[in-house]
């Protein structure tokens, strides 16, 4: 073939090679990239102990402080703001009672206080000039009335002996004179009191009345505020006792058919294990003794604790002594009324304990394949297969004994489909 015929063939071959390389590069760099999510491998510090167990017993998880939250006033439930299991803060409103009656009492107390204060202000200010002039005019009128009454009496006294008027007319004139004298005396006293103002005793009495009305208003406001039943402590709602429309009353009142508490609260960060220890085994225990708590629901979980309370007397019927172990590190998995096993440790638990590091890998990151356990550690845009040795499970994590040091980022989603060296893209969770 000629040179002119060979040139197009070489050009076509070169283009084919370039296209093949481009396709390979696309599949290598893009199609083979797998999108995953990743989670950190945690490093935690705990304690390890060589202490021995002197006694094992079973008991129940209890809240150290369990509170029945009640009402301070009697009323009907209008609103409920919590449900069983809710976490609440101190001072948070749990329940509201109908408050129309209490608001009316506050308004009435305010009006009574205003009236008492006005009376006190009036006494302190004394008499106005107009009042003084009015009293002086009343005295002058009373004097004129007395003058007329005395003139009538003098005339009657002269006519009666002559038989011109009757004894009844004389008596009437006498009575009118005496009444006019009394009216003048009363007017003069009233005018004098207006001039000198109220007595100190009157002012003190009015001031005491103001204090009494203020106290009544404070009490009415307290009653109104008490229609909002609030959490006395931070804790978790163990039970919601009332329903909307039910009557509640303070426990001291004991109203028939009414609830005395609205919710039951407990601080789940302060838990204890309550145990009945046989009198035969009781001698092995003492206050402050270290213990290991294992809930029956989660046999792989272990909590540390110590004896915080020993009953001051035994139970004769059961031949036991009640002991309470305080749990030092409770979490959301340890709940009241759970069964738990307690291993009471010997005295070496106080001195032989030493800090140890635990490496915790998410369960979702661990792949079980061909009899081995491993995770895929993310390094840049690729993953590295890392064989590990597993310990006990703790919640959603495995305790990793070998293969990881903590702080690594391990593939979680799609980990079972990965291979060592795969190219990955970590998606934002």
C-alpha positions in Angstrom: 0.0 0.0 0.0 1.0 3.6 -0.6 2.2 6.0 2.1 -1.0 8.0 1.5 -3.2 5.0 2.4 -1.2 4.1 5.5 -1.5 7.6 7.1 -5.3 7.5 7.8 -5.0 4.0 9.3 -2.3 5.2 11.8 -4.4 8.2 12.7 -7.5 6.0 13.3 -5.5 3.7 15.5 -4.2 6.5 17.6 -7.7 7.9 18.1 -8.9 4.5 19.2 -6.2 4.2 21.8 -7.0 7.7 23.2 -10.7 6.9 23.4 -9.9 3.6 25.2 -7.6 5.4 27.7 -10.3 8.0 28.3 -13.0 5.4 29.0 -10.6 3.5 31.3 -9.8 6.7 33.2 -13.4 7.5 33.6 -14.3 4.1 35.1 -11.2 4.1 37.2 -11.5 7.5 38.7 -15.3 8.0 38.8 -17.2 4.7 38.4 -15.0 2.9 41.0 -15.4 5.6 43.6 -17.8 4.5 46.3 -19.8 7.0 48.5 -19.7 6.0 52.2 -20.3 7.5 55.6 -17.7 7.4 58.3 -17.6 7.5 62.1 -14.8 8.1 64.6 -13.2 5.3 66.6 -13.4 6.5 70.2 -10.7 6.3 72.8 -12.0 6.3 76.4 -10.3 6.0 79.7 -11.7 3.6 82.2 -10.4 1.6 85.2 -9.2 -2.0 85.4 -9.1 -3.8 88.7 -7.6 -7.0 89.9 -9.9 -7.1 92.9 -11.8 -10.3 93.8 -15.5 -10.7 94.3 -16.5 -11.4 97.9 -20.3 -11.7 97.3 -22.7 -11.6 94.4 -26.4 -10.6 94.8 -29.3 -9.4 92.7 -31.5 -6.4 93.2 -33.4 -3.6 91.5 -32.4 -0.3 90.1 -34.1 2.6 92.0 -34.0 6.4 91.8 -32.3 7.8 94.8 -34.7 10.7 94.9 -38.2 10.1 93.6 -40.6 13.0 94.0 -44.4 13.1 93.7 -45.1 16.6 92.5 -48.4 17.9 93.9 -50.6 21.0 93.8 -50.5 23.8 96.3 -54.1 24.9 95.5 -57.3 23.0 94.6 -58.4 23.3 91.0 -59.2 21.6 87.8 -56.5 20.6 85.3 -56.6 22.9 82.2 -53.3 22.0 80.5 -50.6 19.2 80.7 -47.2 19.9 79.2 -45.3 16.6 79.8 -45.5 12.9 79.1 -43.9 9.9 80.7 -40.2 9.8 79.9 -39.8 13.5 79.2 -36.7 15.2 80.6 -37.6 18.4 82.5 -35.6 21.3 84.0 -36.1 22.8 87.5 -38.8 25.4 87.3 -40.4 24.1 84.1 -44.2 24.2 84.0 -45.7 20.7 84.1 -49.4 21.3 84.6 -51.7 24.4 84.6 -54.9 24.6 86.5 -58.0 26.7 85.6 -57.2 30.2 87.0 -60.3 32.4 86.4 -61.4 32.2 90.0 -57.9 33.1 91.3 -57.6 36.0 88.9 -60.9 37.4 90.2 -59.6 37.1 93.8 -56.5 39.1 92.8 -58.7 41.8 91.3 -60.8 42.0 94.4 -57.7 42.2 96.6 -56.3 45.0 94.5 -59.6 47.0 94.9 -59.6 46.6 98.6 -56.0 47.7 98.9 -56.8 50.8 96.8 -59.7 51.7 99.0 -57.6 51.3 102.2 -54.8 53.4 100.8 -57.2 56.2 99.8 -58.5 56.3 103.3 -55.0 56.5 104.8 -54.0 59.3 102.3 -57.2 61.2 103.3 -56.3 61.0 107.0 -52.7 62.0 106.4 -53.7 65.0 104.3 -56.1 66.4 107.0 -59.2 68.5 106.4 -59.5 70.7 103.4 -60.3 74.5 103.7 -63.8 73.9 102.3 -64.5 71.4 105.1 -63.4 73.8 107.8 -65.6 76.6 106.4 -68.5 74.2 106.2 -68.1 73.2 109.9 -67.9 76.9 110.9 -71.1 77.6 109.0 -72.7 74.7 110.8 -71.7 76.1 114.2 -73.2 79.5 113.3 -76.4 77.9 112.2 -76.6 75.9 115.4 -76.1 79.1 117.4 -78.9 80.8 115.6 -81.2 77.8 116.1 -80.4 77.8 119.8 -81.1 81.5 120.1 -84.6 81.0 118.5 -85.3 78.0 120.7 -84.3 79.9 123.9 -86.6 82.8 122.9 -89.5 80.4 122.4 -88.8 78.8 125.7 -88.8 82.2 127.5 -92.1 83.2 126.0 -93.7 79.8 126.9 -92.3 80.1 130.5 -94.1 83.5 130.9 -97.4 82.4 129.3 -97.8 79.1 131.1 -98.3 80.5 134.7 -101.0 82.7 133.3 -102.8 79.7 131.8 -102.5 81.0 128.3 -100.6 77.8 127.0 -100.8 74.2 128.1 -98.2 72.2 130.0 -97.5 70.3 126.8 -96.6 73.4 124.9 -94.2 74.4 127.6 -92.6 71.0 127.5 -92.2 71.1 123.7 -90.4 74.5 124.0 -88.2 73.1 126.7 -87.2 70.1 124.5 -86.5 72.2 121.5 -84.2 74.4 123.5 -82.3 71.4 124.9 -82.0 69.9 121.4 -80.6 73.1 120.0 -78.1 73.3 122.8 -76.9 69.7 122.0 -76.8 70.4 118.3 -74.6 73.4 118.9 -72.2 71.4 121.1 -71.9 68.7 118.4 -71.3 71.3 115.7 -68.6 72.9 117.8 -66.8 69.5 118.5 -67.0 68.6 114.8 -65.5 72.0 113.9 -62.7 71.6 116.5 -61.8 68.1 115.1 -61.7 69.5 111.6 -59.3 72.2 112.7 -56.9 69.8 114.6 -57.1 67.0 112.0 -57.3 63.2 112.6 -55.8 61.6 115.7 -52.6 59.6 115.5 -54.5 56.4 116.4 -56.8 56.8 113.4 -53.8 57.1 111.1 -52.2 54.1 112.6 -55.4 52.1 112.3 -55.7 53.1 108.6 -52.1 52.2 108.0 -52.6 48.8 109.6 -55.6 48.3 107.3 -53.4 49.0 104.3 -50.9 46.4 105.4 -53.7 43.9 105.9 -55.0 44.5 102.4 -51.5 44.2 100.9 -51.1 40.9 102.6 -54.4 39.7 101.2 -53.2 40.8 97.7 -49.9 38.9 98.2 -51.7 35.8 99.2 -54.1 36.0 96.2 -51.1 36.4 93.9 -49.4 33.4 95.5 -52.5 31.4 94.9 -52.7 32.5 91.3 -49.0 31.6 90.7 -49.6 28.2 92.3 -52.0 27.3 89.5 -48.9 26.6 87.5 -47.4 23.4 88.9 -43.6 23.5 88.2 -40.8 20.9 88.4 -39.0 21.3 91.8 -35.9 19.6 90.4 -34.3 18.7 87.1 -35.2 15.1 86.3 -37.2 12.6 84.2 -41.0 12.1 84.3 -41.6 8.6 85.6 -45.4 8.8 85.6 -48.0 11.3 84.5 -50.8 10.9 87.0 -53.6 13.3 86.0 -55.7 13.9 82.9 -57.1 17.2 81.6 -60.4 18.1 83.4 -59.5 16.2 86.6 -59.6 17.9 90.0 -56.3 18.1 92.0 -56.0 19.2 95.6 -53.1 19.7 98.2 -52.5 16.5 100.1 -53.3 18.2 103.4 -56.9 18.9 102.2 -57.6 15.2 101.2 -60.6 16.2 99.1 -62.6 13.0 98.2 -62.1 12.0 94.5 -59.4 14.5 93.8 -55.7 13.8 92.9 -53.0 14.9 95.3 -50.1 14.7 92.9 -49.8 15.3 89.1 -46.5 13.7 88.1 -43.8 11.5 89.5 -40.2 12.7 88.9 -36.8 11.2 89.4 -33.2 12.2 88.7 -31.9 9.4 86.6 -28.3 10.6 87.0 -28.6 9.5 90.7 -29.4 5.8 90.7 -29.0 3.1 93.2 -29.3 -0.7 93.3 -31.5 -1.9 96.2 -30.6 -5.3 97.5 -31.8 -7.6 100.3 -28.7 -9.3 101.7 -29.0 -12.5 103.7 -28.0 -12.0 107.3 -25.5 -14.9 106.8 -23.7 -12.9 104.1 -24.1 -9.5 105.6 -20.8 -9.7 107.6 -18.9 -9.6 104.3 -20.1 -6.1 103.5 -19.4 -2.6 104.9 -20.1 1.1 104.0 -18.2 2.4 101.1 -17.3 -1.1 99.8 -16.6 -1.1 96.0 -19.0 -2.9 93.7 -19.6 -3.8 90.1 -23.1 -3.5 88.7 -24.3 -5.6 85.7 -27.9 -5.1 84.5 -29.6 -8.3 83.4 -31.0 -6.6 80.3 -27.4 -5.7 79.2 -25.1 -8.4 80.5 -22.2 -6.8 78.5 -22.5 -3.5 80.3 -20.7 -2.9 83.6 -21.1 0.0 86.0 -19.0 0.9 89.0 -20.4 1.7 92.4 -20.1 1.5 96.2 -22.3 0.8 99.2 -23.9 4.1 100.1 -26.6 3.0 102.5 -27.1 0.1 104.9 -30.5 -0.2 106.7 -30.3 0.5 110.4 -32.4 -2.6 111.2 -32.9 -6.1 109.6 -36.1 -7.5 108.2 -37.1 -10.2 110.7 -39.6 -11.9 108.3 -37.1 -12.3 105.4 -33.9 -12.5 107.6 -32.2 -9.9 105.4 -30.7 -6.5 105.6 -31.3 -3.9 102.9 -28.3 -2.5 101.2 -28.2 0.3 98.6 -25.3 0.6 96.1 -24.8 4.0 94.4 -24.1 3.7 90.7 -21.2 6.1 89.8 -21.6 6.2 86.0 -25.3 5.7 85.1 -26.4 6.2 81.5 -29.6 6.2 79.5 -29.6 2.4 79.3 -29.9 1.9 83.1 -33.5 2.4 84.0 -35.4 2.3 87.4 -37.0 -1.1 88.3 -34.5 -3.0 86.1 -33.0 -6.2 87.6 -29.3 -6.0 88.2 -26.5 -8.2 89.5 -24.0 -6.7 91.9 -20.5 -8.1 92.5 -19.2 -6.8 95.8 -15.4 -6.5 95.6 -12.7 -7.0 98.3 -10.6 -4.2 99.7 -8.0 -4.4 97.0 -10.5 -2.7 94.7 -9.6 0.6 96.4 -5.8 0.3 95.7 -5.4 -2.0 92.8 -7.5 0.0 90.3 -5.5 1.6 87.6 -6.5 3.7 84.5 -6.7 1.9 81.2 -7.6 3.1 77.7 -10.5 1.5 75.8 -10.8 1.7 72.1 -14.5 1.7 71.0 -15.4 1.1 67.3 -19.0 1.5 66.1 -20.7 -1.9 65.6 -21.8 -0.7 62.1 -18.2 -0.3 61.1 -17.1 -3.9 62.0 -17.2 -6.4 59.2 -17.2 -10.2 59.9 -15.8 -12.1 56.9 -14.1 -15.4 56.5 -13.8 -15.9 60.3 -12.1 -12.5 60.8 -13.2 -9.2 62.1 -12.0 -6.0 60.5 -12.8 -2.4 59.7 -12.1 -0.1 56.8 -10.1 2.9 58.0 -10.5 6.0 55.8 -7.2 7.5 54.6 -7.7 10.3 52.2 -9.8 9.1 49.3 -9.1 5.4 49.9 -9.8 2.8 52.6 -7.4 0.5 54.4 -8.6 -2.9 55.6 -7.6 -3.3 59.2 -7.9 -6.7 61.0 -9.0 -6.2 64.6 -9.6 -8.3 67.7 -12.9 -7.7 69.5 -13.7 -7.6 73.2 -17.1 -7.2 74.8 -19.9 -5.0 73.3 -20.9 -1.8 75.1 -24.1 -0.4 73.7 -23.6 0.4 70.0 -19.8 -0.1 70.2 -17.3 -2.9 70.4 -14.4 -2.8 72.7 -11.4 -3.3 70.3 -8.5 -5.1 71.9 -6.1 -5.0 69.0 -5.8 -3.4 65.6 -6.9 0.2 66.3 -5.5 2.9 68.5 -8.4 5.3 68.7 -9.0 8.5 66.7 -9.3 6.8 63.3 -12.2 7.3 61.0 -13.9 4.1 60.0 -16.4 3.5 57.2 -19.9 2.7 58.5 -22.4 2.5 55.7 -21.6 0.0 52.9 -18.6 -1.3 54.8 -19.4 -4.9 53.9 -19.1 -4.1 50.2 -15.6 -2.5 50.4 -12.2 -4.0 49.6 -8.8 -3.0 50.7 -7.6 0.1 48.7 -11.0 1.0 47.3 -11.5 4.6 46.4 -14.2 6.3 48.4 -15.9 9.6 48.9 -17.1 10.4 52.4 -20.6 11.8 52.4 -21.7 14.4 55.0 -24.0 12.8 57.6 
